[in-house]
């Protein structure tokens, strides 16, 4: 079953992370999350960006959510969770003057992950520490997403 989930209720709430000069965000698929856990680094495989651009981040949490939870990676459509990671702005992350996005041409150590959010196919949202992201699936369930679909098609 394919459903469109709306996470923007969370983005508009006081629970959503606010912009900070100390952190950046990256929306990632479950496959990239597995790569980070396995390798211990944050590094784009460049499938969805310009080759040679490096690993892209967003200054804003909402931007990172939108990059990963619409279209091809939408958990309500794929049945696979997605993640947003909050990363300490280490010196290897620089603003690209061409488009003003934070990027890195270097692998960033996974130890720079402060927090993570898992967006589940059933519409639930889990917040976890960076350590929990790397080692387990435990975290705090925040609430469920709003579903833009008829009641008969909503996830159970």
C-alpha positions, 0 to 999 in steps of 0.5 A: 500500500502506498501512502503520502505521509506529512511530517510538516506538523512536526517541523512546525512544532516547538519540538523540531530542531531550530537552526544553529551555527554549530550543526548541519543536517543530512537526510539519508536513506536506510541504505546510507544509514547502514553504510554509516553504521558499517563504515563509521563515516558520513560520505555520499555515494553521489548517486543523487548529486553532481559528481565530485560535489561531495557530501551535501548537508542542509543548515535547516532540519526541514530542508533535510526532511524534505530531501529524503521524505518525498519522491523516491524515498518516501517511507509511506511509499517504499515501506522502508524508513528514512533518517535525518542526522544532526551533525556537528559542523566540523572544519571539513564541512564548508559552505559552497560559494556556488549554491551556499550549501554546506558540503564536504569533500572529505568523509566525516566521522560518524562520531560527529552525529549528535542526534538522529530521527527515524521516519517510519513507514507507519508514520511514526517518528523516532528521535535518538541520540547519535550513539543510539543511531549507531548502535541500536534502534532505541529512541523516543517516539514523538508522534505519528505523521499525518496521512494525506489519504482516505481512511481506508488507505491509512497505515495501520 
